[in-house]
Amino acid sequence: MRKRNHLALTRRRFLRAALAMPAPFLIAACGGPPASAPTPGTPAQAQPTSAPPQASPTPNQPVVTEPTPLQPLPTQAQALLPTPACGDADDVTLPQTEGPFFTPDSPQRASLLEPGITGTRIVVSGYLLATDCQPVPGALVDFWHADDGGVYDNVGYRLRGHQFTDASGRYTLETIVPGLYPGRTRHFHVKVQAPNGPILTTQLYFPGEPDNDTDSIFNPALLMSVQEAEEGRVAAFDFVVERA
């Protein structure tokens, strides 16, 4: 790998530190909330709205009449591990299989929580960076995953949604920790795309999972940094992609 310049490393350290900071402190340190991301060039990549649309229930979707509360985990301070570096074309985030359960045209939303969703809350955040370590605003980030029982919704859009990075290249997803799908370790599916750039399809993993050792496609380069919080967990991962 080629030697990274001092500026890229300094920016990289700042981004990692920012991810570990609580949201109020991060906003204060940056002088206020980031500006809205620029509108991407295609109709499918519209600007996020202040009230993202929610998924509509479908006739075949199971109804939970008495959902159990989301289960917070105890607070425990843990250091965030570094996510993959940028600064070289070889540092592009690794692709992985899409899997059998991708559904196109997911709703645009940053929170996948809705009535009937149970499990442990988790907030995943990070930056979309180009190989030169510069943030990519207005980039597509599309997540989907199993529920806390390891089941995917293949009828509607439960636990599915896309968003666009803000002016600083940052994304934030609020959802639950996915359950174990048979034969797989715990994971998120995701597609990311810089405006007019190639689509990267990959998966994100949780550290310390026993099934990481037996999952045939698990890759430690795709581990998120995860720590406990008062109401669940927080995780961080930076994607590195090629521009158009």
N, C-alpha and C positions, 0 to 999 in steps of 0.2 A: 504493500500500500504506500502511496506517495505521501511524503511529509506534508501535513496540513499547516497552513500559515497561521500566525499568531492571532490574527483577527477572527478567523473561523473558529479557532479553539475558544477564544474569549466569548464569542457569541454563543457557542455551544454550551459552555459552562453556565452562562446566564439562563439559557432556555431550560436546562436541567434544574437549576435552582428555582426558577419560576414555577415549574411544575410541582415542586414539593411545598410551595408556599400556600397557605389558606387563601381562598378567593379574595376576601377583603383586603388582605395585605398586598396581594398581587395587583389589584386594581389601584390601590394607593400608590404603589411603587411605580406603576406605569402612567400615573397622572390621570386615571379615569378609565372607563371601559373603552375597548377598542372600537374603532369606527366600523361601519358595516362593510362587508366584503363586496368587491365590485361584481356586477352582474356578469356571469359567464356568458360565452358567446352563443350557446344553444338554448332553445326553449326549455329543454329538460332541466337545465341548470339555472333555474330562476333563483332570485334572491330569497333568503329566508324571510318569513313574515314574523311579526311580533307575536302572533298566535298560531303556531304551526297546526295544520289539520291533524286530527286524530283518526285512527283507523276505524272504519265503520264495521259494526258487528255483522256477521253473515249467518244465514239460517243454520248452517252445519257446524257453527262454532260452539263448543261446549260453554254452558253458562254456569258460573260459580255463584251460588246464591249467598253463601256465607264464607267469603274469603278470609283466610287466616292472615293476621297482620304480617307485614314485612318484618323480617327478623334481623334486628341490628346485632352487630358483633361487638364484643368488648373493645374498649380503646386500648391500643398497644402501640407504642412508638417504634417504628422500624425505619431504617435508612432506605431510601429509594436507590435501586441499582441503576447504573447507566443504561440507557437504551442505545440502539445501534448508532454509530457515528456517521457523519456526512463529511464531504470533502473530497470524494473520489467516486468515479463512476462505478467502481466495484462495491460501493457501500449502499447501493440501491436495495431497499427492503426486499427480502426474498419472496418470490411468488409461491403460492400453494394452491392445491386443487380447490375448485369452487364447491365441490360436494353436490349431492343430489337435491338440495332443498332451497336453492336460490329462487326468489320470486322477483321479477322486474317491477318497476313502477311503484316502489314502496313510498309511503307518505313522507313528506318532508317534515322532520321533527328531530329535536335534540334529546327528548325524553321518551323512552319507550314504556314508561310506567302508565298504567291505566287500570280501571276497576277490574278486579279478578286476578291481577298479577300478584303472585306470592313469591317469596324468596328473600335473599339477602341483597340489599341495595348496594350498588357500586356505581361510582362516577369515574369514567375513563376520560382522560384528556391528554393532549399533546399537540405537537406541531407537524404540519406537512412541510417538509424542506426539500429543496432541490439539491442536486449533488454538489453545488457550490456553497451549501449551507444557508442559502437565502430562503426565507419563508415564502410559501406559495399561497396567496390569498385567493378566495373564490374557487377552491378545489373541492371536488366531490368526495364525500366520505359516506359510504353506505354500509350499515351494519345489519346483521341478522344472526340469530342464535336460538338455541333450545330454551325451553322454560326450565324451572327448577326441578322438574321431573324428567328432564332429558328429551322432551317432545317438541318437535317443530310444528308450527302452525302452517299447514300447506293449503289452507282454504282462504284465510284472510291475511292480515298484516300484523298480528300480535308479535311483539319483539322483533320488529323489522322497521327500519327507517333510515332516511338519508339526510344529510345536512351539507353545508358548505363552510369552508374555513373562513375566519374573519380576516380583517386587514393585516393582522399579524401572523396569519397562517395557522391559527389555533382552532382546534375543534374540542368539543366537550360533549360526552354522551352520558346520560343518566339511564340506568337500566338495572337488571338484577344479575347476580352470578348465575351462569347457566348450569343446569344439571348435567349429569353424565349420560351421553348418548352411547348406546351399546357399542363396544369395541373402540371407543375414542376417549381421550382425556378431555378435561374441561377446556372449552375454547370459544372464541368469537370468530365469526366469518366477517370479512370486510372487503370492499372494493374501494380503491382510491384512484383519483384521476386529476391531474393538474389540468387547467383549462386547455382544451384541444390536444392534450397529451395522451399517451397510451394508458389504458386501464391496467392497474395492478390489482390482482385478486390474491388474497392471502388469508392467513388465520393468525390470531393472537392467543397466547397461552398463559397459564397461571403458574408461577413458581411453586415448588414444593408439592405438586400433585403426584400421588403415587403412580397414577396411570401414565405419567409422562414417559416412564421407562419402557412401557409396553406398547405405546401408540406408534404405529409404523410410520406415520408422517410427521410426528412431533419434531420440531427443530428449536433448539435453545436460543437461536438468534432471534426468534419471534416471541420471547418471553416478555411480558409486561413487567414493570415495576409495580408491586402491589403492597399496600400497607393498610392496617386496620384504622377505622375512624369511629366516631361516636355512634353513627347510624349506619354502619355497614363497612364498606371498604372504599378506598380510592386507588386508582391505578393510573399509570402513565406509559405512553409509548409514542415515539416520534417516527413518522414515516418518512423515508427518503425516496423521492421519485425522480424520474427524468421529465424535463419539460418537453414541450412540443418541438 
